[in-house]
Amino acid sequence: MRNRQTKQCTNMSQSDGQGNISTKGKVVSRRDFLSVVSAAATVSIVSRSVLGGAGRVAPSDRVNIGSIGVGGQGLNDMQAFLGIPNAQVVAVCDIRRECDYSKFYYGGVAGREPARQLVNDTYASQKNVAKYDGCASYVDFHELLQHSGLDAVHIATPDHMHAIPAMAAIRQGKHVYCQKPLTYTVRESRELGEAARQQGVVTQMGHQLHATDKLKRLVEMIQSGAIGQVQEIHCWAGSTYGGLARPEDTPPIPDGFEWDQWIGPAPFRPYHPDYAPFRWRHWKDFGTASLGDFGCHIMDPAMWAVGFPEAMTIEASSSPHFEDSYSVANIVRYRFLPPGRSTAITLTWYDGGLKPFRPAELESGRDLPNSGGMYIGNQGTIVARHGGDAQLIPAAKMEKYSLPEPFLPRGETHYEEWVRACQSGPLPLSNFSDYAGPLTEMILLGNIAIETQRRLEWDSRSFKITNDEEANQRLHREYREGWTL
């Protein structure tokens, strides 16, 4: 990659070993003892955090993490890792030196230098020292992956740049946390899952609601028979993406922004603020629209509850198409036979302000949420707001219902679950191979159905759309010269 630039600050010395620890079939690399010595006159005092005493975690028990992509969501994710005692953010990477996010809902300032300063300031405060300067800063993720003692990476780049750094990390034996959707193409998702399994690394896709009590309670209700056998599932997002024409003007690239690296494997086009840093989800070359953004959240409990099939049919209808950006409103219908079932179910996705028909059981004066899911079984219906409590309808039925005893694991955030698994297993609930990969494949197949407007027959075992060769070619795209998975 071009325009490589590195800034490394290491006034805290590090001694990195090559020891490996085998845990339940996985190999987790750990550093040797990290020495941090504070000298005052002729007296040397070893910090308590180095020894791991009295509520502190010794450096040898920490997972050293590098953050790739520290814009809005990436900065949020990084801050979550900063608050985990057995995690240590040792490096950050971003193709923007600094970026104003005040006009975006994240707010504030992001980029590699603000992120590096945030890491250093946070650890200085946590360690109760005047200054900490132990976080490295990189432009090129390849260089970050060579950072001494690195155990794992967190990736929060735009969708089109998820798979390449994730695969590079996996091949080097690094554990990977990658934001949703896992990848930009269906083939990338399958190959990441296979590589993670082969390398024995710990992976997690970043759809944080997967770890919440509310989402797990919804899954437990369905699996415990609250509505009997599931027959229909409806999922919808109030978000609107696309509907944009490609800009014709070519404003200058902002200072400190490595545009060629931001484009990555996508076809090259001139810089424009309509693409980055905020609106890339609207564009077919970079994002995956509403399905990619919200499907990984809202369809998550649905597929967790019923299980992933080996085959399915997918068809879609949408508002008018645009050459470079996505259609504004879409309906996608999946029909499949869940594991252990003899009858098929349908899952229908809606976005762009569309929703399913109002169920007869919903009381007058009560509306379907702006975004959420509806689960219809042969013995009842559940409505769940996106991120909210699941409710049987009508309300009188919920009042008489007793929640099942929890049987899904509790007590950890999505981030904590991954860090713990990096140290001792078992695999996180949304690991690439068993869960995040199949969920992402299903979502991206929906986008292919939207683009083709044809009924597609998908066979997961053979990794093929069996009835449409042109659609089959859309499972992946040719990368720009110089980029490989």
VEXSE-317012 format. One line per field, with one value per residue (C-alpha): residue number from 1; residue in three letters; x, y, z. Coordinates in pm, whole numbers, plus 50000, padded with zeros to 5 digits. Each point is the difference from the previous one (the first is absolute). Example, Ala and Ser with C-alpha at 12.3 -4.5 7.8 and 13.67 -1.06 7.14 Angstrom:
nr = (1; 2)
rest = (ALA; SER)
x = (51230; 50137)
y = (49550; 50344)
z = (50780; 49934)
***
This chain:
nr = (1; 2; 3; 4; 5; 6; 7; 8; 9; 10; 11; 12; 13; 14; 15; 16; 17; 18; 19; 20; 21; 22; 23; 24; 25; 26; 27; 28; 29; 30; 31; 32; 33; 34; 35; 36; 37; 38; 39; 40; 41; 42; 43; 44; 45; 46; 47; 48; 49; 50; 51; 52; 53; 54; 55; 56; 57; 58; 59; 60; 61; 62; 63; 64; 65; 66; 67; 68; 69; 70; 71; 72; 73; 74; 75; 76; 77; 78; 79; 80; 81; 82; 83; 84; 85; 86; 87; 88; 89; 90; 91; 92; 93; 94; 95; 96; 97; 98; 99; 100; 101; 102; 103; 104; 105; 106; 107; 108; 109; 110; 111; 112; 113; 114; 115; 116; 117; 118; 119; 120; 121; 122; 123; 124; 125; 126; 127; 128; 129; 130; 131; 132; 133; 134; 135; 136; 137; 138; 139; 140; 141; 142; 143; 144; 145; 146; 147; 148; 149; 150; 151; 152; 153; 154; 155; 156; 157; 158; 159; 160; 161; 162; 163; 164; 165; 166; 167; 168; 169; 170; 171; 172; 173; 174; 175; 176; 177; 178; 179; 180; 181; 182; 183; 184; 185; 186; 187; 188; 189; 190; 191; 192; 193; 194; 195; 196; 197; 198; 199; 200; 201; 202; 203; 204; 205; 206; 207; 208; 209; 210; 211; 212; 213; 214; 215; 216; 217; 218; 219; 220; 221; 222; 223; 224; 225; 226; 227; 228; 229; 230; 231; 232; 233; 234; 235; 236; 237; 238; 239; 240; 241; 242; 243; 244; 245; 246; 247; 248; 249; 250; 251; 252; 253; 254; 255; 256; 257; 258; 259; 260; 261; 262; 263; 264; 265; 266; 267; 268; 269; 270; 271; 272; 273; 274; 275; 276; 277; 278; 279; 280; 281; 282; 283; 284; 285; 286; 287; 288; 289; 290; 291; 292; 293; 294; 295; 296; 297; 298; 299; 300; 301; 302; 303; 304; 305; 306; 307; 308; 309; 310; 311; 312; 313; 314; 315; 316; 317; 318; 319; 320; 321; 322; 323; 324; 325; 326; 327; 328; 329; 330; 331; 332; 333; 334; 335; 336; 337; 338; 339; 340; 341; 342; 343; 344; 345; 346; 347; 348; 349; 350; 351; 352; 353; 354; 355; 356; 357; 358; 359; 360; 361; 362; 363; 364; 365; 366; 367; 368; 369; 370; 371; 372; 373; 374; 375; 376; 377; 378; 379; 380; 381; 382; 383; 384; 385; 386; 387; 388; 389; 390; 391; 392; 393; 394; 395; 396; 397; 398; 399; 400; 401; 402; 403; 404; 405; 406; 407; 408; 409; 410; 411; 412; 413; 414; 415; 416; 417; 418; 419; 420; 421; 422; 423; 424; 425; 426; 427; 428; 429; 430; 431; 432; 433; 434; 435; 436; 437; 438; 439; 440; 441; 442; 443; 444; 445; 446; 447; 448; 449; 450; 451; 452; 453; 454; 455; 456; 457; 458; 459; 460; 461; 462; 463; 464; 465; 466; 467; 468; 469; 470; 471; 472; 473; 474; 475; 476; 477; 478; 479; 480; 481; 482; 483; 484; 485)
rest = (MET; ARG; ASN; ARG; GLN; THR; LYS; GLN; CYS; THR; ASN; MET; SER; GLN; SER; ASP; GLY; GLN; GLY; ASN; ILE; SER; THR; LYS; GLY; LYS; VAL; VAL; SER; ARG; ARG; ASP; PHE; LEU; SER; VAL; VAL; SER; ALA; ALA; ALA; THR; VAL; SER; ILE; VAL; SER; ARG; SER; VAL; LEU; GLY; GLY; ALA; GLY; ARG; VAL; ALA; PRO; SER; ASP; ARG; VAL; ASN; ILE; GLY; SER; ILE; GLY; VAL; GLY; GLY; GLN; GLY; LEU; ASN; ASP; MET; GLN; ALA; PHE; LEU; GLY; ILE; PRO; ASN; ALA; GLN; VAL; VAL; ALA; VAL; CYS; ASP; ILE; ARG; ARG; GLU; CYS; ASP; TYR; SER; LYS; PHE; TYR; TYR; GLY; GLY; VAL; ALA; GLY; ARG; GLU; PRO; ALA; ARG; GLN; LEU; VAL; ASN; ASP; THR; TYR; ALA; SER; GLN; LYS; ASN; VAL; ALA; LYS; TYR; ASP; GLY; CYS; ALA; SER; TYR; VAL; ASP; PHE; HIS; GLU; LEU; LEU; GLN; HIS; SER; GLY; LEU; ASP; ALA; VAL; HIS; ILE; ALA; THR; PRO; ASP; HIS; MET; HIS; ALA; ILE; PRO; ALA; MET; ALA; ALA; ILE; ARG; GLN; GLY; LYS; HIS; VAL; TYR; CYS; GLN; LYS; PRO; LEU; THR; TYR; THR; VAL; ARG; GLU; SER; ARG; GLU; LEU; GLY; GLU; ALA; ALA; ARG; GLN; GLN; GLY; VAL; VAL; THR; GLN; MET; GLY; HIS; GLN; LEU; HIS; ALA; THR; ASP; LYS; LEU; LYS; ARG; LEU; VAL; GLU; MET; ILE; GLN; SER; GLY; ALA; ILE; GLY; GLN; VAL; GLN; GLU; ILE; HIS; CYS; TRP; ALA; GLY; SER; THR; TYR; GLY; GLY; LEU; ALA; ARG; PRO; GLU; ASP; THR; PRO; PRO; ILE; PRO; ASP; GLY; PHE; GLU; TRP; ASP; GLN; TRP; ILE; GLY; PRO; ALA; PRO; PHE; ARG; PRO; TYR; HIS; PRO; ASP; TYR; ALA; PRO; PHE; ARG; TRP; ARG; HIS; TRP; LYS; ASP; PHE; GLY; THR; ALA; SER; LEU; GLY; ASP; PHE; GLY; CYS; HIS; ILE; MET; ASP; PRO; ALA; MET; TRP; ALA; VAL; GLY; PHE; PRO; GLU; ALA; MET; THR; ILE; GLU; ALA; SER; SER; SER; PRO; HIS; PHE; GLU; ASP; SER; TYR; SER; VAL; ALA; ASN; ILE; VAL; ARG; TYR; ARG; PHE; LEU; PRO; PRO; GLY; ARG; SER; THR; ALA; ILE; THR; LEU; THR; TRP; TYR; ASP; GLY; GLY; LEU; LYS; PRO; PHE; ARG; PRO; ALA; GLU; LEU; GLU; SER; GLY; ARG; ASP; LEU; PRO; ASN; SER; GLY; GLY; MET; TYR; ILE; GLY; ASN; GLN; GLY; THR; ILE; VAL; ALA; ARG; HIS; GLY; GLY; ASP; ALA; GLN; LEU; ILE; PRO; ALA; ALA; LYS; MET; GLU; LYS; TYR; SER; LEU; PRO; GLU; PRO; PHE; LEU; PRO; ARG; GLY; GLU; THR; HIS; TYR; GLU; GLU; TRP; VAL; ARG; ALA; CYS; GLN; SER; GLY; PRO; LEU; PRO; LEU; SER; ASN; PHE; SER; ASP; TYR; ALA; GLY; PRO; LEU; THR; GLU; MET; ILE; LEU; LEU; GLY; ASN; ILE; ALA; ILE; GLU; THR; GLN; ARG; ARG; LEU; GLU; TRP; ASP; SER; ARG; SER; PHE; LYS; ILE; THR; ASN; ASP; GLU; GLU; ALA; ASN; GLN; ARG; LEU; HIS; ARG; GLU; TYR; ARG; GLU; GLY; TRP; THR; LEU)
x = (50000; 50111; 50057; 50108; 50058; 50077; 50018; 50095; 50027; 50150; 50154; 49862; 50236; 49847; 50152; 49812; 50025; 49891; 49827; 49681; 49723; 49770; 49639; 49722; 50145; 50096; 50346; 50015; 50330; 50095; 50273; 50278; 50004; 49967; 50241; 49900; 50242; 49956; 50321; 50009; 50352; 50173; 49685; 49819; 49638; 49826; 49636; 49737; 49832; 50317; 49985; 49627; 49925; 49688; 49741; 50244; 50066; 50363; 50121; 50064; 49626; 49891; 49897; 50196; 49761; 50057; 49704; 49963; 49757; 49942; 49726; 49659; 49912; 50365; 50071; 49701; 50121; 50353; 49870; 49816; 50327; 50174; 49758; 50076; 50276; 50138; 50019; 50274; 49970; 50358; 49954; 49750; 49973; 49799; 50044; 49892; 50229; 49705; 49636; 49722; 49695; 49799; 49743; 49953; 49806; 50323; 50122; 50347; 50325; 50130; 50298; 50329; 50154; 49692; 49964; 50365; 49969; 49681; 50173; 50298; 49783; 49774; 50284; 50176; 49683; 49949; 50361; 49995; 50313; 50072; 50066; 49958; 50135; 49982; 49757; 50130; 49833; 49993; 49853; 50048; 49836; 50278; 50245; 49769; 49989; 50379; 49976; 50203; 49794; 49670; 49746; 49679; 49840; 49672; 49875; 49745; 50072; 49730; 49840; 50211; 50318; 49899; 50118; 50352; 50149; 49800; 50144; 50352; 49967; 49857; 50283; 50247; 49822; 49841; 49656; 49747; 49700; 49837; 49704; 49681; 49933; 50293; 50086; 49902; 49958; 49853; 50321; 50209; 49775; 50035; 50377; 50049; 49801; 50200; 50332; 49912; 49914; 50321; 50221; 49826; 49965; 49722; 49757; 49692; 49783; 49908; 49624; 50001; 49630; 50077; 50131; 49706; 49745; 49710; 50108; 50079; 49662; 49828; 50193; 49917; 49630; 49986; 50206; 49793; 49677; 49842; 49835; 50009; 50164; 50128; 49829; 50089; 50261; 49990; 50301; 50014; 50220; 49882; 50331; 50030; 50315; 50076; 49804; 50309; 50157; 50376; 50152; 50171; 50222; 50343; 50087; 50354; 50087; 50015; 50346; 50103; 49752; 50155; 49722; 50155; 50020; 49643; 49880; 50188; 49876; 49707; 50013; 50183; 49806; 50095; 49951; 49670; 49852; 49682; 50200; 50211; 50006; 49622; 49794; 50186; 49715; 49786; 50240; 50015; 50381; 50054; 49701; 49724; 49702; 49727; 50025; 50370; 49968; 49688; 49938; 50285; 49818; 49632; 50024; 50246; 49746; 49787; 50276; 50136; 49655; 49930; 50348; 50172; 49877; 50205; 49794; 49752; 49818; 50037; 49796; 49959; 49806; 50122; 49956; 50184; 50367; 50293; 50327; 50240; 49787; 49742; 49623; 49827; 49730; 50017; 49816; 50192; 49836; 50198; 49836; 50182; 49976; 50159; 50208; 49782; 49682; 49778; 49820; 50156; 49971; 50026; 50206; 49917; 50223; 49876; 50190; 49967; 49695; 49813; 49849; 49796; 49621; 49862; 49922; 49642; 50114; 50153; 49769; 49848; 50221; 50317; 50235; 50278; 50340; 50206; 50248; 49961; 49870; 49674; 49992; 49683; 49949; 49712; 49927; 50069; 50193; 50296; 50092; 50344; 50130; 50357; 50213; 49693; 49788; 49811; 49626; 49728; 49696; 49743; 50133; 49757; 50177; 50339; 49863; 49910; 50327; 50288; 50343; 50205; 50301; 50304; 50211; 50224; 50323; 49984; 50231; 50237; 49991; 50069; 50353; 50070; 49883; 50256; 50289; 49926; 49987; 50336; 50144; 49818; 49711; 49734; 49931; 49789; 49633; 50038; 50323; 50064; 49985; 49681; 49778; 50118; 50100; 49666; 49806; 50205; 49964; 49621; 49987; 50225; 49801; 49702; 50187; 50070; 49629; 49921; 50246; 49887; 49626; 49991; 49915; 50324; 50060; 50291; 50183; 50233; 50173; 50119; 50032; 49798; 49691; 49885; 49744; 50163; 50359; 50004; 49892; 50259; 50272; 49892; 50117; 50331; 50154; 50334; 50236; 50186; 50355; 50237; 49737; 49942; 49812)
y = (50000; 50356; 50298; 49801; 50206; 49891; 50183; 49793; 50120; 49753; 50168; 49708; 49713; 49668; 49653; 49771; 49621; 49733; 49765; 49830; 49873; 49724; 50044; 49765; 49939; 50365; 50154; 50340; 50188; 50199; 50245; 49941; 50213; 50373; 50211; 50353; 50170; 50351; 50155; 50277; 50107; 49666; 49814; 49771; 49912; 49724; 50086; 49782; 49963; 49830; 49739; 49948; 50044; 50111; 50025; 50066; 49772; 49914; 50092; 49634; 49940; 50277; 49968; 50254; 50155; 50214; 50209; 50027; 50276; 50250; 50221; 50021; 49637; 49900; 50258; 49877; 49641; 50100; 50180; 49684; 49805; 50273; 49925; 49626; 49924; 49699; 50184; 50244; 50221; 50026; 50149; 50182; 50025; 50230; 50158; 50335; 50186; 50192; 50041; 50227; 49791; 50286; 49989; 49624; 49837; 49871; 50356; 50109; 49937; 49667; 49866; 49839; 50289; 50080; 49624; 49962; 50295; 49856; 49668; 50171; 50234; 49715; 49777; 50289; 50057; 49630; 49960; 50326; 50128; 50340; 49868; 49678; 49983; 49631; 50000; 49978; 50166; 49865; 50087; 49653; 49702; 49772; 50190; 49985; 49620; 49997; 50188; 49818; 49786; 50050; 49726; 50122; 50267; 50186; 50112; 50278; 50119; 50054; 49675; 49963; 49994; 49746; 49677; 50087; 50110; 49728; 49728; 50140; 49990; 49648; 49869; 50142; 49823; 50314; 49993; 50225; 50210; 50147; 50232; 49895; 49904; 49761; 50062; 50183; 49686; 49656; 49822; 50213; 49892; 49630; 50021; 50191; 49738; 49715; 50173; 50076; 49635; 49879; 50243; 49939; 50371; 50159; 50216; 50211; 50216; 50335; 50005; 50085; 49932; 49629; 50006; 50184; 49848; 50135; 49830; 49674; 50009; 50026; 49695; 49808; 50083; 49870; 49689; 49925; 49995; 50333; 50020; 49631; 49912; 50305; 50049; 50353; 50257; 50367; 50229; 50367; 50308; 50358; 50102; 50132; 49963; 50069; 50204; 50205; 50099; 49986; 50344; 50168; 50254; 49903; 50196; 49969; 49710; 50122; 50027; 49683; 49778; 49708; 49973; 49725; 49775; 50085; 49886; 49672; 49715; 50199; 50158; 50330; 50326; 50357; 50109; 50160; 50067; 49820; 49677; 50050; 50017; 49980; 49890; 49699; 49759; 50155; 49899; 49658; 50001; 50056; 49912; 49742; 50231; 49940; 49621; 50011; 50270; 49888; 49647; 49868; 50140; 49945; 49665; 49874; 49875; 49851; 49779; 49923; 49876; 49780; 49908; 50034; 49785; 49816; 50148; 50282; 50202; 50378; 50253; 50375; 50305; 50358; 50363; 50117; 49909; 50238; 49937; 50069; 50009; 49765; 50005; 50191; 49750; 49622; 49680; 49672; 49662; 49696; 49658; 49706; 49684; 50054; 49719; 49729; 50127; 49829; 50319; 50313; 50352; 50342; 50294; 50333; 50308; 50359; 50331; 50358; 50064; 49685; 49770; 49679; 50008; 50083; 49676; 49948; 49932; 50348; 50221; 50319; 50299; 49789; 50013; 49778; 50144; 50200; 49711; 49650; 49649; 49808; 49625; 49811; 49645; 49757; 50098; 50372; 50307; 50189; 50359; 50129; 50352; 50018; 49969; 49987; 49754; 49723; 50008; 49749; 50172; 50095; 50143; 49788; 49688; 50133; 50080; 49634; 49868; 49876; 50045; 49680; 49944; 50153; 49742; 50217; 50130; 50338; 50238; 50126; 50272; 49905; 50142; 49823; 49670; 50027; 50106; 49717; 49752; 50123; 49895; 49682; 49914; 49886; 50164; 50318; 49966; 50197; 49847; 50020; 49628; 49888; 50307; 50337; 49854; 49830; 50307; 50231; 49769; 50003; 50379; 50058; 49752; 50226; 50289; 49783; 49922; 50373; 50077; 49719; 50013; 49625; 49698; 49836; 49642; 49986; 49680; 50071; 49662; 50052; 50376; 50074; 50175; 49699; 50157; 50326; 50013; 50379; 50038; 49739; 50233; 50257; 49783; 50183; 50283; 50047; 50204; 50304; 49922; 49960; 49867; 49637; 49816)
z = (50000; 49931; 50230; 50299; 50311; 50352; 50328; 50301; 50356; 50243; 50300; 50202; 49918; 49896; 50012; 49764; 50017; 49754; 50244; 49891; 50227; 49884; 50114; 49896; 49655; 49938; 50025; 50162; 49988; 50309; 50078; 50243; 50310; 49913; 50202; 50082; 50234; 50140; 50124; 50256; 50098; 50076; 50106; 49753; 50067; 49804; 49934; 50162; 49659; 49875; 50274; 49965; 50367; 50187; 49728; 49717; 49703; 49928; 49648; 49923; 50048; 49764; 49637; 49793; 49748; 49692; 49877; 49621; 49907; 50279; 49861; 50168; 50078; 50010; 50267; 50201; 49976; 50097; 50310; 50101; 49985; 50202; 50283; 50014; 50255; 49814; 49667; 49896; 49691; 49877; 49652; 49780; 49621; 49777; 49657; 50145; 50235; 50147; 49903; 50127; 50091; 50152; 49716; 50038; 50281; 50160; 50055; 50103; 49819; 49871; 49804; 50094; 50194; 50215; 50059; 50101; 50236; 50149; 50068; 50163; 50210; 50112; 50111; 50173; 50201; 50072; 50111; 50195; 49826; 49852; 49652; 49803; 49647; 49913; 49705; 49643; 49702; 49642; 49661; 49846; 50170; 49869; 50220; 50300; 49964; 50047; 50330; 50262; 50237; 49818; 50084; 49836; 49783; 50001; 49656; 49942; 49647; 49734; 49883; 49684; 50212; 50264; 49843; 49883; 50337; 50178; 49777; 50032; 50379; 50004; 49784; 50251; 50285; 50144; 50161; 49823; 50107; 49686; 49979; 49821; 49733; 50010; 49634; 49682; 49785; 50066; 49901; 50236; 50286; 49920; 49960; 50327; 50189; 49847; 50066; 50363; 50059; 49835; 50192; 50333; 50077; 50205; 49804; 50069; 49775; 50148; 50041; 50368; 50065; 49962; 50357; 50158; 50236; 49794; 49679; 50179; 50174; 49661; 49874; 50317; 49970; 49644; 50067; 50312; 49799; 50097; 49656; 49911; 49669; 49811; 49663; 49894; 50103; 49899; 50057; 49908; 50034; 49977; 49844; 49644; 49791; 49635; 49748; 49914; 49669; 49966; 50066; 49705; 50177; 50134; 50315; 50139; 50229; 50362; 50150; 50180; 49814; 49807; 49741; 49787; 50305; 50100; 49654; 50056; 49777; 49857; 49652; 50025; 49991; 50101; 50358; 50097; 50347; 49885; 50040; 50309; 50290; 50061; 49699; 49862; 50094; 49725; 49720; 49837; 49972; 50373; 50220; 50026; 50064; 50260; 49991; 50077; 50263; 50187; 49880; 50211; 50303; 49925; 49820; 50264; 50260; 49723; 49866; 50347; 50097; 49696; 49870; 49662; 49712; 49738; 49716; 49944; 49737; 49998; 49803; 50025; 49893; 50025; 49909; 49683; 49967; 49967; 49819; 50288; 50315; 50147; 49954; 50278; 50106; 49978; 50089; 50006; 50064; 50111; 50007; 50158; 50205; 50344; 50153; 50151; 49834; 49745; 49892; 49850; 50142; 49839; 50124; 49840; 50022; 49951; 49996; 49878; 50218; 49900; 50262; 50005; 50014; 50341; 50190; 50111; 50359; 50041; 50204; 49866; 50069; 50011; 49701; 49874; 50095; 49751; 49979; 50136; 49949; 50007; 50058; 49908; 50122; 50003; 50362; 50014; 49886; 50145; 49911; 50098; 49954; 49864; 50313; 50225; 50197; 49823; 50064; 49930; 49848; 50104; 50327; 50202; 49876; 50108; 50347; 50050; 49858; 50218; 49848; 49966; 50222; 49822; 49822; 49780; 50160; 50176; 50177; 49728; 49738; 49639; 50043; 50328; 49853; 49719; 50224; 50244; 49713; 49872; 50334; 50091; 49767; 49924; 49665; 50005; 49910; 49675; 49872; 49627; 49921; 50174; 50024; 49865; 49665; 49926; 50119; 49778; 49699; 50040; 50023; 49700; 49792; 50069; 49837; 49695; 49976; 50016; 49721; 49769; 50083; 49936; 50212; 50110; 50115; 50246; 50095; 50291; 49985; 49643; 50048; 49691; 49869; 49805; 49764; 49888; 49875; 49965; 50363; 50095; 49869; 50259; 50290; 49970; 49799; 49832; 50216; 49877; 49889; 50294; 50242; 50094; 50271)
***
